[in-house]
C-alpha cells in the first residue's frame, strides 16, 4: 500500500495524497508560503497519533465490554526545539460513558500502547529515498 503524493499546480504548494482508495490533500501554512488550504505534513503526523489512540481505545473497550460511548483525542505540539531533534506532543484524552475509575485508568493505559504511539517513541525508523528513473517533463 504505497502512499503517493503529487503536485497539483506548479504555482502553489497544494498536493494530493493518495492512500489506497482515499484522496487527501496537503499544503503549507501561509507563514511558510502556502495557502493553508489543507493540513500540513506535521498536522498529519499529529493526527496519526490522535486517530490511533482513539481507534485503539474504542476497539479495546468493545472487546472488553467496557461501556465506552465515545472518545475525543486532542493533540497539540510544541515544535520550538524541532531543529534540535525535539518535538513534544501533548495529548488530551476524553473518555465518554459511565465508566468506573478502574475502567478509565485501564483505557488511559491502553491509549499509550497504541501502535503509532509505540512507533513514534520506540521504533528505530530507517528512511531510504531513491531517485526514480521515471520520465522527465516540464
Beta strands, then each sheet from edge to edge (+ up, - down):
strand 1: 3-7
strand 2: 15-19
strand 3: 22-26
strand 4: 70-78
strand 5: 88-96
sheet 1: 1+ 2- 3+
sheet 2: 4+ 5-
end
